[in-house]
Amino acid sequence: MSKAMREPTFWILTALVDQPRHGYGVIQTAEALSEGQVRLQAGTLYAALDRLAAQGLVAIDREETVEGRPRRYYRLTDGGAAALAEETARLAHNVRTASRLLNASRPGPAFA
């Protein structure tokens, strides 16, 4: 298994699972999905999207002009979906392990 994915990367990829989104849409969706835990700044997001595109995890889906300004939409690639699935499995394993140890060491209600 590869190294842990940075949290902003996890939420950017997760925001693109169901449909292509433009940058501001990725920012809004990542914040909503993370319940406000991740608040991406535009500069950080676009640098991350460039890096993820170079790694083949996201791709440009289309570009359009809205009110005279270009808007670029990004989509998750098959490689991006595989990387996100791998990270999700890694995190789930970590949660199961920690929960098992917590439940074994504490009397009372079990942790999920």
N, CA and C of each residue as an Amber inpcrd file, in Angstrom:
protein
   336
   0.8470000  -1.1840000   0.0000000   0.0000000   0.0000000   0.0000000
   0.8880000   1.2410000   0.0000000   0.4530000   2.2680000  -0.6940000
   1.2410000   3.4930000  -0.7800000   1.0900000   4.3310000   0.4820000
   1.8350000   5.4250000   0.5250000   1.7880000   6.2720000   1.7200000
   0.4250000   6.9570000   1.8490000   0.1790000   7.4580000   3.0390000
  -1.1000000   8.1020000   3.3380000  -1.3120000   9.3250000   2.4460000
  -2.5440000   9.5230000   2.0490000  -2.9350000  10.6660000   1.2360000
  -3.1580000  11.8650000   2.1640000  -2.7440000  13.0220000   1.7390000
  -3.0120000  14.2220000   2.5310000  -4.5170000  14.4800000   2.5530000
  -4.9920000  15.0190000   3.6660000  -6.4350000  15.2070000   3.8360000
  -7.0640000  16.0870000   2.7510000  -6.4640000  17.2230000   2.3780000
  -7.0730000  18.0010000   1.2940000  -7.1940000  17.2080000  -0.0090000
  -6.1810000  16.4040000  -0.3150000  -6.2280000  15.5760000  -1.5140000
  -7.3820000  14.5930000  -1.4380000  -7.5480000  13.9560000  -0.2870000
  -8.6570000  13.0200000  -0.0750000  -9.9850000  13.7030000  -0.3810000
 -10.1920000  14.9070000   0.1480000 -11.4780000  15.5830000  -0.0330000
 -11.6500000  16.1340000  -1.4400000 -10.5770000  16.5430000  -2.1010000
 -10.6790000  16.9800000  -3.5010000 -11.1320000  15.8090000  -4.3670000
 -10.4770000  14.6680000  -4.2090000 -10.8670000  13.4980000  -4.9970000
 -12.2980000  13.0650000  -4.6700000 -12.6450000  13.0900000  -3.3940000
 -13.9940000  12.7000000  -2.9830000 -15.0360000  13.6370000  -3.5940000
 -14.7190000  14.9280000  -3.6750000 -15.6540000  15.9050000  -4.2490000
 -15.9110000  15.6570000  -5.7300000 -15.0180000  14.9340000  -6.3880000
 -15.1540000  14.6810000  -7.8230000 -15.7340000  13.3020000  -8.1420000
 -16.0900000  12.5340000  -7.1220000 -16.5800000  11.1690000  -7.3580000
 -17.8560000  11.1580000  -8.1830000 -18.8190000  11.9920000  -7.8440000
 -20.1360000  11.8680000  -8.4710000 -20.3080000  12.6620000  -9.7590000
 -19.4710000  13.6880000  -9.9740000 -19.5940000  14.4750000 -11.2030000
 -18.4060000  15.4150000 -11.3480000 -18.1370000  15.8560000 -12.5880000
 -17.0970000  16.8720000 -12.7810000 -17.5260000  18.1750000 -12.1130000
 -16.5510000  18.9160000 -11.6140000 -16.8420000  20.1920000 -10.9590000
 -15.7650000  21.2130000 -11.3340000 -16.1610000  22.4660000 -11.3290000
 -15.1840000  23.5500000 -11.4950000 -14.5660000  23.8170000 -10.1280000
 -13.5320000  24.6240000 -10.0970000 -12.7720000  24.8380000  -8.8700000
 -13.6030000  25.2580000  -7.6770000 -14.4640000  26.2710000  -7.8510000
 -15.2640000  26.7320000  -6.7260000 -16.2340000  25.6410000  -6.2730000
 -16.7190000  24.8470000  -7.2290000 -17.5860000  23.7170000  -6.8760000
 -16.8460000  22.6770000  -6.0520000 -15.5770000  22.4470000  -6.3710000
 -14.7590000  21.5150000  -5.5830000 -14.5810000  22.0620000  -4.1680000
 -14.3030000  23.3480000  -4.0560000 -14.1250000  23.9750000  -2.7400000
 -15.3900000  23.8100000  -1.9010000 -16.5420000  24.1380000  -2.4760000
 -17.8140000  24.0430000  -1.7500000 -18.1430000  22.6060000  -1.3570000
 -17.9610000  21.6840000  -2.2870000 -18.3060000  20.2900000  -2.0380000
 -17.3750000  19.6640000  -1.0070000 -16.0810000  19.9340000  -1.1050000
 -15.1290000  19.3920000  -0.1310000 -15.4590000  19.8970000   1.2750000
 -15.7960000  21.1700000   1.3850000 -16.1420000  21.7200000   2.6950000
 -17.4210000  21.0690000   3.2350000 -18.4130000  20.8910000   2.3760000
 -19.6730000  20.2780000   2.8150000 -19.4700000  18.8160000   3.2060000
 -18.7700000  18.0580000   2.3790000 -18.5520000  16.6410000   2.6650000
 -17.7340000  16.4230000   3.9380000 -16.7740000  17.3220000   4.1790000
 -15.9260000  17.1980000   5.3700000 -16.5650000  17.8520000   6.5870000
 -17.7890000  18.3250000   6.4190000 -18.5220000  19.0020000   7.4820000
 -17.7140000  20.1730000   8.0630000 -17.1100000  20.9310000   7.1460000
 -16.3650000  22.1230000   7.5280000 -14.9550000  21.8800000   8.0270000
 -14.5170000  20.6290000   8.0530000 -13.1680000  20.3220000   8.5440000
 -12.0840000  20.7470000   7.5530000 -12.4230000  20.7660000   6.2670000
 -11.4560000  21.1670000   5.2420000 -12.0240000  22.3690000   4.5080000
 -11.2700000  23.4660000   4.5410000 -11.6510000  24.6880000   3.8320000
 -10.5020000  25.0370000   2.8940000 -10.6710000  24.6890000   1.6500000
  -9.6290000  24.8970000   0.6540000  -9.6230000  26.3440000   0.1810000
  -8.4390000  26.8790000   0.0150000  -8.2590000  28.2030000  -0.5800000
  -8.0250000  28.0090000  -2.0780000  -8.4260000  28.9870000  -2.8730000
  -8.3280000  28.8510000  -4.3300000  -6.9040000  28.5350000  -4.7900000
  -5.9220000  29.2570000  -4.2850000  -4.5420000  29.0160000  -4.7060000
  -4.0760000  27.6120000  -4.3780000  -4.4300000  27.1420000  -3.1900000
  -4.0750000  25.7860000  -2.7630000  -4.7690000  24.7580000  -3.6330000
  -6.0600000  25.0050000  -3.9180000  -6.8290000  24.0580000  -4.7260000
  -6.2340000  23.9130000  -6.1140000  -5.9650000  25.0250000  -6.7890000
  -5.4870000  24.9340000  -8.1670000  -4.0890000  24.3270000  -8.2460000
  -3.2540000  24.5880000  -7.2600000  -1.9440000  23.9180000  -7.2180000
  -2.1370000  22.4150000  -7.0290000  -3.0700000  22.0400000  -6.1580000
  -3.3500000  20.6170000  -5.9320000  -3.9360000  19.9700000  -7.1850000
  -4.8630000  20.6480000  -7.8540000  -5.4490000  20.0900000  -9.0780000
  -4.3890000  19.9010000 -10.1580000  -3.4640000  20.8460000 -10.2830000
  -2.3660000  20.6880000 -11.2480000  -1.5150000  19.4690000 -10.8990000
  -1.2080000  19.3050000  -9.6110000  -0.4080000  18.1550000  -9.1680000
  -1.1620000  16.8500000  -9.4090000  -2.4450000  16.8210000  -9.0740000
  -3.2530000  15.6130000  -9.2550000  -3.4240000  15.2750000 -10.7330000
  -3.5270000  16.3010000 -11.5810000  -3.6060000  16.0650000 -13.0240000
  -2.2930000  15.4780000 -13.5400000  -1.1670000  15.9990000 -13.0490000
   0.1420000  15.4790000 -13.4600000   0.3170000  14.0200000 -13.0190000
  -0.3210000  13.6550000 -11.9080000  -0.2520000  12.2730000 -11.4030000
  -1.2880000  11.3750000 -12.0630000  -2.1470000  11.9420000 -12.8950000
  -3.1700000  11.1560000 -13.5860000  -4.3780000  10.8190000 -12.7210000
  -4.5520000  11.5240000 -11.5950000  -5.6720000  11.2310000 -10.6970000
  -6.9230000  12.0290000 -11.0460000  -6.7480000  13.1940000 -11.6540000
  -7.8590000  13.9860000 -12.1750000  -7.5020000  14.4110000 -13.5910000
  -8.5270000  14.8090000 -14.3390000  -8.3130000  15.2990000 -15.7020000
  -9.2860000  16.4400000 -15.9540000  -8.9330000  17.2700000 -16.9150000
  -9.8560000  18.3330000 -17.3140000 -10.9920000  17.6800000 -18.0830000
 -12.2040000  17.9540000 -17.6520000 -13.3870000  17.4020000 -18.3070000
 -13.8390000  18.3080000 -19.4470000 -13.8870000  19.6190000 -19.1790000
 -14.2950000  20.5870000 -20.1890000 -13.9850000  21.9940000 -19.6870000
 -14.0540000  22.9380000 -20.6030000 -13.9100000  24.3470000 -20.2570000
 -15.0650000  25.1010000 -20.8790000 -15.5400000  26.1180000 -20.1610000
 -16.5900000  26.9700000 -20.6850000 -16.3250000  28.3920000 -20.2230000
 -17.0030000  29.3350000 -20.8350000 -16.8660000  30.7340000 -20.4400000
 -18.1670000  31.1720000 -19.7860000 -18.0420000  31.7110000 -18.5750000
 -19.1960000  32.2000000 -17.8230000 -18.9300000  33.6690000 -17.5000000
 -19.8030000  34.5420000 -17.9790000 -19.6560000  35.9820000 -17.7670000
 -18.2630000  36.4750000 -18.1740000 -17.7860000  35.9690000 -19.3000000
 -16.4990000  36.3890000 -19.8400000 -15.2840000  35.7770000 -19.1780000
 -15.5070000  34.8900000 -18.2060000 -14.3800000  34.2680000 -17.4930000
 -14.3420000  32.7820000 -17.8020000 -13.1390000  32.2630000 -18.0420000
 -13.0460000  30.8200000 -18.3070000 -13.3050000  30.0130000 -17.0390000
 -14.0030000  28.9040000 -17.2050000 -14.2760000  28.0070000 -16.0880000
 -13.8810000  26.6030000 -16.5350000 -12.9880000  26.0000000 -15.7760000
 -12.4780000  24.6670000 -16.1020000 -13.0980000  23.6540000 -15.1430000
 -13.6270000  22.5810000 -15.7160000 -14.2120000  21.5000000 -14.9220000
 -13.2360000  20.3280000 -14.8860000 -13.1310000  19.7260000 -13.7150000
 -12.2410000  18.5820000 -13.5100000 -13.0750000  17.3510000 -13.2140000
 -12.5380000  16.1930000 -13.6070000 -13.2020000  14.9290000 -13.3070000
 -12.1920000  13.9670000 -12.7030000 -12.7060000  13.0180000 -11.9590000
 -11.8880000  11.9650000 -11.3720000 -11.5650000  10.9460000 -12.4600000
 -10.3290000  10.5390000 -12.5600000  -9.9490000   9.4960000 -13.5140000
 -10.0990000   8.1240000 -12.8540000  -9.9670000   7.0750000 -13.6510000
  -9.9890000   5.7210000 -13.0800000  -8.8610000   5.5520000 -12.0700000
  -7.6950000   6.1210000 -12.3760000  -6.5710000   6.0660000 -11.4400000
  -6.8600000   6.8240000 -10.1570000  -7.5540000   7.9430000 -10.2790000
  -7.9460000   8.7100000  -9.1050000  -8.9390000   7.9550000  -8.2460000
  -9.8970000   7.2820000  -8.8880000 -10.8780000   6.4790000  -8.1480000
 -10.1850000   5.3240000  -7.4320000  -9.2060000   4.7090000  -8.0930000
  -8.4670000   3.6050000  -7.4670000  -7.6490000   4.1060000  -6.2750000
  -7.0060000   5.2540000  -6.4260000  -6.2250000   5.8260000  -5.3170000
  -7.1300000   6.1890000  -4.1470000  -8.3020000   6.7380000  -4.4310000
  -9.2490000   7.0930000  -3.3800000  -9.7850000   5.8410000  -2.6930000
 -10.0650000   4.8000000  -3.4590000 -10.5270000   3.5380000  -2.8710000
  -9.4490000   2.9400000  -1.9670000  -8.2000000   3.0010000  -2.3870000
  -7.0880000   2.4850000  -1.5780000  -6.9590000   3.2690000  -0.2720000
  -7.0750000   4.5960000  -0.3700000  -6.9730000   5.4300000   0.8320000
  -8.1600000   5.1800000   1.7600000  -9.3340000   5.0030000   1.2090000
 -10.5230000   4.7190000   2.0110000 -10.3510000   3.3950000   2.7540000
  -9.8090000   2.3970000   2.0930000  -9.5590000   1.0980000   2.7350000
  -8.5120000   1.2420000   3.8410000  -7.4740000   2.0420000   3.6020000
  -6.4400000   2.2560000   4.6100000  -7.0320000   2.9270000   5.8470000
  -7.8340000   3.9620000   5.6330000  -8.4640000   4.6550000   6.7560000
  -9.4300000   3.7510000   7.5150000 -10.2090000   2.9480000   6.7910000
 -11.1500000   2.0230000   7.4350000 -10.3940000   1.0110000   8.2990000
  -9.2700000   0.5160000   7.8030000  -8.4490000  -0.4140000   8.5790000
  -7.9640000   0.2500000   9.8590000  -7.5070000   1.5010000   9.7440000
  -7.0330000   2.2310000  10.9230000  -8.1440000   2.3930000  11.9570000
  -9.3430000   2.7340000  11.4930000 -10.4750000   2.9100000  12.4070000
 -10.8250000   1.5830000  13.0880000 -10.8660000   0.5050000  12.3170000
 -11.1760000  -0.8150000  12.9090000 -10.1460000  -1.1930000  13.9650000
  -8.8840000  -0.9780000  13.6770000  -7.8240000  -1.3370000  14.6230000
  -7.9220000  -0.5150000  15.9030000  -8.0400000   0.7860000  15.7660000
  -8.1310000   1.6440000  16.9490000  -9.3960000   1.3340000  17.7500000
 -10.5150000   1.1200000  17.0750000 -11.7750000   0.8100000  17.7640000
 -11.6720000  -0.5040000  18.5250000 -11.0580000  -1.4980000  17.9020000
 -10.8960000  -2.7990000  18.5570000 -10.0820000  -2.6530000  19.8350000
  -8.9890000  -1.9080000  19.7690000  -8.1480000  -1.7170000  20.9400000
  -8.8530000  -0.8950000  22.0130000  -9.5650000   0.1390000  21.6090000
 -10.3100000   0.9390000  22.5740000 -11.3930000   0.1110000  23.2590000
 -12.1090000  -0.6800000  22.4960000 -13.1770000  -1.5060000  23.0630000
 -12.6270000  -2.5520000  24.0220000 -11.4450000  -3.0780000  23.7270000
 -10.8450000  -4.0950000  24.5820000 -10.2970000  -3.5040000  25.8780000
  -9.9400000  -2.2230000  25.8600000  -9.2840000  -1.6260000  27.0180000
 -10.2260000  -0.8520000  27.9330000 -11.4610000  -0.6740000  27.5320000
 -12.3880000   0.1480000  28.3310000 -13.6920000  -0.5980000  28.5910000
 -14.0910000  -0.5990000  29.8430000 -15.4310000  -1.1380000  30.1160000
 -16.4770000  -0.1120000  29.7080000 -17.6730000  -0.5420000  29.4650000
 -18.7370000   0.3850000  29.1160000 -19.1060000   0.2820000  27.6550000
 -19.7510000   1.3540000  27.1200000 -20.2460000   1.2970000  25.7380000
 -19.0930000   1.1360000  24.7310000 -19.3800000   0.3730000  23.7000000
 -18.3770000   0.1200000  22.6650000 -18.2750000   1.3120000  21.7090000
 -17.0650000   1.4960000  21.1590000 -16.8550000   2.4920000  20.1340000
 -17.1930000   1.8740000  18.7940000 -17.6530000   2.6850000  17.8700000
 -18.0210000   2.1910000  16.5270000 -16.7920000   1.8420000  15.7170000
